[in-house]
């Protein structure tokens, strides 16, 4: 298969994947997640149930997969941040890549995920995978600026874990606010600023300063 044909096939797969996601989410919101089956989704899209599973291994992945596909954008954004930028600021900007495409800002979808245990379980696993990748980016960036983390230093993992913890807190605040006008971003700012306000030093790119 030529490179051009391979690229065309991949674009076609993405279009179909997006169609399935869009239709499925609308059905979930209209009829409820549990009441909507993969047969309903397949009929609405105009494909077979087998085809749905070819793109999404489980029904949960149809919803959470939208966020999972945004993880690559988040990592690309994190890698692109200036090397001398404080790591905490870079992590905050990383989340902008996810909110810019409407994924994390979808109030109804977020509520459905947080109110459906099986969706929340898959979503939290997706965030954990993203958290691990973010810590690896911080490790690579620190090494590139000649301030590498020692192998047993938990700082990069702690920073990434704290940032994603703030994301979850911000989503809960967003869902509890009852207002979608300003989106998730202001809640993210408040949550991440709250960590700084605890009195700990603002982490710098690379290894954060330690208290003696």
Secondary structure, DSSP 8 states (H G I E B T S, - for coil): --HHHHHHHHHHHHHHHHHHHHHHHHHHHHH-TTT--HHHHHHHHTS-HHHHHHH-SSHHHHHHHHHHHHHHHHHHHHHHS-TTS-HHHHHHHHHHHHHTTTSTT-HHHHHHHHH-HHHHHHHHHHHHHHHHHHHHHHHHHHHHTT----TT--HHHHHHHHHHHHHHHHHHHHHHH---SS-SHHHHHHHHHHHHTTT-----SSS-----
